[in-house]
Amino acid sequence: MRIHQYGDASVIREEDVPRPTPGRNEVLITVAATSFNPSDIGLRRGLLRAVFPLDLPYTLGGDVAGTIVELGDGVDTLAVGDRVVGRLDTGGAAAEFVTAAADTVVAAPTTVPLPHAAAIPIAGVTAWQAVFAHAGITPGQRVLVNGAGGGVGGFVVQLAKHVGAHVIATASPRSTAVVRHLGADEIVDYTNTPLRDALDGPVDVIVNVVVVGAGHAAALMSLVRPGGVVVSAAGALTAPAGSAVRAVRFVARNDTRHLAALVALVDAGAVRLDIAASRPLADLASVHRDAEAGHIRGKTILVP
């Protein structure tokens, strides 16, 4: 599934292209599934071209789960038949086959269907870095997850609970049951209840994973205790002048150590995968349209 130009979802085309050949230190993967991420919309529309210009035509798909079917020269840590999962910074997984650098994939979890593992890399590693690298969440802290119904938010809820935090999650009514199942202690229906009215006192940490306007951002900042932290993976949130609140905006980096740690938690049963939908890869343009209309929640995987 490729794009030849930036634009709306209609620019996504299904095409026949030659099967790729792995280069040195690469592997060839037969794709079990990729997954949709909101950032795919920005890539497709050209909103990220200043920081991530695409070499057009561009094959979509940053998450991959699949089986290695061929090794390039120099690969001695993996074998044909290995089931792997990884994040591909140059895309390409929205296809039947994709090549990947051998050091960017890790063993897939064994306790879930292989296609489901495609939900982990981008969303899961983003959540891992928010919780551990930037927020430094510790047991007993009150943590507000703003946008818990999305793919990243669902992982944040679970990782914060795994640490031992008290998790308060914002979610729409359609996501409430799932977010509660993932472990949230309290759920705020942001469509009906102002956050300040719903909270019993300030929180220690806010993890924000949705784009918010200036007014909402200011309201979020006011909910954090002095000395607390706001971590955002979806745009900068600025602490008020003179505030003792630390504000961090970050872009997740590709880190196979974090990915492997997540896989281990999945296999241990400590992290569940919220697969909201599994759709044929040929439906990718439709998935993009659904997401832009606000009809996507959790993770959607796409199967060739």
Secondary structure as GFF3:
##gff-version 3
##sequence-region A 1 304
A	DSSP	beta_strand	2	3	.	.	.	ID=ss1
A	DSSP	three_ten_helix	9	11	.	.	.	ID=ss2
A	DSSP	beta_strand	12	13	.	.	.	ID=ss3
A	DSSP	beta_strand	26	35	.	.	.	ID=ss4
A	DSSP	alpha_helix	39	45	.	.	.	ID=ss5
A	DSSP	beta_strand	58	59	.	.	.	ID=ss6
A	DSSP	beta_strand	63	71	.	.	.	ID=ss7
A	DSSP	beta_strand	83	87	.	.	.	ID=ss8
A	DSSP	beta_strand	97	101	.	.	.	ID=ss9
A	DSSP	three_ten_helix	102	104	.	.	.	ID=ss10
A	DSSP	beta_strand	105	107	.	.	.	ID=ss11
A	DSSP	three_ten_helix	114	119	.	.	.	ID=ss12
A	DSSP	alpha_helix	121	128	.	.	.	ID=ss13
A	DSSP	pi_helix	129	134	.	.	.	ID=ss14
A	DSSP	beta_strand	142	146	.	.	.	ID=ss15
A	DSSP	alpha_helix	151	163	.	.	.	ID=ss16
A	DSSP	beta_strand	166	171	.	.	.	ID=ss17
A	DSSP	alpha_helix	176	181	.	.	.	ID=ss18
A	DSSP	beta_strand	186	189	.	.	.	ID=ss19
A	DSSP	alpha_helix	195	198	.	.	.	ID=ss20
A	DSSP	beta_strand	203	208	.	.	.	ID=ss21
A	DSSP	alpha_helix	214	221	.	.	.	ID=ss22
A	DSSP	beta_strand	224	232	.	.	.	ID=ss23
A	DSSP	beta_strand	246	249	.	.	.	ID=ss24
A	DSSP	alpha_helix	256	267	.	.	.	ID=ss25
A	DSSP	beta_strand	275	280	.	.	.	ID=ss26
A	DSSP	three_ten_helix	281	283	.	.	.	ID=ss27
A	DSSP	alpha_helix	284	292	.	.	.	ID=ss28
A	DSSP	beta_strand	299	303	.	.	.	ID=ss29
###
